[in-house]
Every structure is written in C-alpha cells, then in structure tokens.
C-alpha cells in the first residue's frame, strides 16, 4: 500500500478518534463476511434452479430415472430437497407426511447453514449508525468544553472545527451501515426465494404422486368391479 494512502488513513483515524477506528474495523469485518457469504452462495448454487426445473419437467414426462440423472451433482438446496422428495415418492410406499417431514428437515438444515453470519451483518447495520451518533455526541461535548475553557477569548473556528470532527463519526457510521443493510437484504431475499422454490417444486412432486396413487387405486377398484361382475355371471 502506498505511503500516501497509509498517511491519509492514519490522519483520518486520528481525526475521528476511537469511534471512527472502531467503525473502520467493523467495516473490514463486514466486508470479509460479505465476501465469504458470496462465495458460499455461489458454491451452493443458491438461486440457480435451471437444473432442478428441468428435472421436475422430466419427472412429469419421462419418469424418475431421467429426473434423477439431471439432479446428479446439483448442490443447490432446492436440488437436494427435490432429489430426496423424488426418491421417496418413487417408492410409492412412503406416506406423504413422512416425505414432507424428510424434505423439511433437509431444507431447514441447508437454509440454516446459509443463514450463518447474517445476524452479524444485521448487528453491524444496526450498531454502526448508533456508534456514529455516539461519537458525534462525544465530539460535541468536547467542542463545547473547549469553548467553555476559552472563556471570553472565543474562537469561532474552534467550535466549527469541533463540530465538523464530531459529525464525521455520524457520516462514517452511515457509510458503513447503508451498504451492509442493502447487501443483507439481498442475501435474505435469495434465501427466501430458495425456500419458496423448495416448497413449490417438492409440492408439485407430492401432488403428482398423490394423483398417480389415486389413479392406481381407481383402476384397481374398476378391475375388482369387473372381476366381481364376471364371477356373478
């Protein structure tokens, strides 16, 4: 890092005081956490449902075998939950309630892993402006104390400089909180979309399975009725 940038940062921290230094540390921590979450979301294929949607289409038109092949290697929460739902539904002997419980467990586990770290980002977004306001109050107290110590020899530039430094902490707190809040909202929206995709896709599989079972039951009843009529004759 160039010496000029280091000197600028050092003078900025010295001007803002310990509150600004704390806010800078929070911003560095938030940036590192955001990069980690972005890498995790990319690795876990959050929000990428093209493969799961093709598998769902294959489930309806080609059967479980084709759908299973399409879901191989899909690491997304929606793909994992959908694969488990199809595997159990293909057995045709597992009750619907048991399938729903298993799918809910898988979805809850995956989404909980993806939510780790979001509470820390939420805390930073809420605490940063409060820290900035706290630094402003401390700066105003110090400015008016210096004004009082000056007595009758009041220097307006002294008060103006103190207020400027005090307001710097509020601006720093807002500068940290606003982008963190926006990124946090984006993460939460992606997770909510993933949850909705899981519920929608697995619900479609279960509904199709119930319809197939109902059709099989109706067919068996019809065959039994025909057989009964044949015996009667």
N, C-alpha and C positions, 0 to 999 in steps of 0.2 A: 504494500500500500504506500503511495507517495507520501512524503513527509508533509506536504501542504494539506492533504486531506486529514492526516492524523492531527495536525495542529488545529485545524478547523473543528474537528470533533472534540478535541480537548478543550478548546475555548468555549464551545457550545455547552459542554457538560459543566465547566467551571461557572459559566454564566447562569445556567439554570439551577445549579445546586444538586443536592442529593435526590430530590424528587424527579428531576429530568433524567438523572443517571438510572434511577430505578425504572422509569418508563422506557428508556432505551434497552435495558436488559429484558424487560417484558416483551418489547417488540422483537428482539432477537429470538427469544424463546418461542413466540407465536409464529414467526417466520419458519423456524426449524420444524415446528409441529405441523404447520400447514403443508410444507414440502413432504413430510413423512406421510401425511394423510393422502395427499395427491398420489404419491407412489403406491400406497396401499389400495386406493380406489382403482387405479389403473391395473395393478396386478390382479385384483379380484374381479375385474371386468364389471364394475358396478355401472349400471345404466346401459350396458350393451346386451340387448336381448334378441338380436337378429337370429342367433343360432337356436335359442330356446323357442322363438316363434316358428322357425322352420320345423323344429322337432314337434311342436304342437300340431302343426299342419299335417305332418307325416303320421302322427298318432291317429288323426281322424280319417285319413285317406289311405295310408299304407300299412298301418299296424305298429305294434310295439317294437318290432325288430328294427325297422327303419328309423323310428324315433330315437331308439337307444343309441344307434350309431352316430346320429347327429349330435347327441348330448355328450359323447365321449370327449373328455378334455375340457369341457366347459366349467370354468371355475367360478362363474358368477353365482351369487346367492340364488337368483331365480332359476338358473340352470340346474343347480344342485337340488333344490327343492322339487323342481319339476321332474328330474330323473328319479328321485325317490318316490314321488307320487305315482309316476307311470309304472315303476317296478312293482309296487304293491297293488296297484289297480289291475295290472295284467294277471295277477294271480287269481282274481275273481272270487277268492275265498276270504279275503281280509275285509272285515267290516269297514264301512265308510268312516265311522267315528275313529277307528284306530288309525286309518290312513291320515285323517286330518290331524290327529294328535302327533303323529310322527313328523308330518310336514311342518307343523307349527314349531316343534322342538328344533328342527333343523334351521328353519328361518330365524327363530329367536336367537339361536347360537351365532349364526353368521352375522346377523344385523348388530348384535351386541358387540361383537369383535370390531365391527366397522365404526361403532359409536365411541370407542375408546379415544380419549383425547379431546372430544368435542366439548366436554364440560370445562376443560381447562381453557379452551378458546372462548367459551361463553363467559367464564370468570374474568378473563383478561379484557374482553369487550365491555364488561360492566365496571370493572375496577379502574381501568385506565382513565376515563374522564373524571372519576372521583379523586384519583391521585392528582390529576392536573388541577382540579379545583382546590384541593388541599394545599398544593404548592403555591397557588395564587394567593390564598388566604395568608399563608406564612410570609410570602413576599410583601403583601400589603402591610402586614403587621410590622415587618422590618423597615419598610419605607416610612411609615408614619412614626416609628420610633426614632429613626434618624432625623426626621423633620422636627420632632419634639426636642431632640438633643441640640439641634441647630439654634434653637431659641429665636431671637429676633432676626438673626442673620440667615433668613430663609433663602435657600437657593431653589428656585422652581425646577431647574434641571435635575436636581437631586431627587425630587418627588417623581418627576416624569420618568426618570431612568429606573427608579424602583418599581413603579407601576408597570413599565414595559417588561422588565425582567419577570415580574410576577405573572403577567398574562402569558408569558412564554410557556409556562408549565401547563396552562389550560389548553393552549394550542397543541402542545406536544401530546397531551392526553387524548384529545380528539383525533389527532392524526394517527394515533395507534389504534383507537377503538373503532373508528369507522371502517377501515378496510377489513379488520378482523371480523367485525359483525357481518359484513357482506359475504365474506368467504364462509363463515359459519352457516349463514342462511343457505348458501349454495350446497354445502355438504348435507345439511338436513333435508333439503329438497330432493337431492339424489337418493338419500336413504328412504324417504317417503315414497318416491317413485318405484324404488326397488321392492318395497313392501307391497305396494299395490300390484305390481307385476306378478309377484309370487302368489298373491291371493287370487288374481284374475286367472292366471294360467292353470294353477292347480285346481281351482274351482271348475274350470272348463273340463279338465280331465275327469274329475269326480262326477260331474253331471253326465258326461258321456258314458262313464262306466255304469251309472245308475240306469241310464236309458237302455244300455245293452242288456243289463241284467233283467230289467223289466220286460224287454222284448223276448229274451230267452224264456222267462217264466210264462209269458203269454203263449209262446209257441208250445211249450211243454203242456200247458193246460189244454190247448187245442188238440194236440196229439192224444192226450188222455181222453178227451171227449170223443174223438173219432174212434179210438180203440173201444171205448165203452159202448158206442152205438154198434160197432161191429160185433161185439160179444152178445149184445141184445138180440141181434138178428141171428 
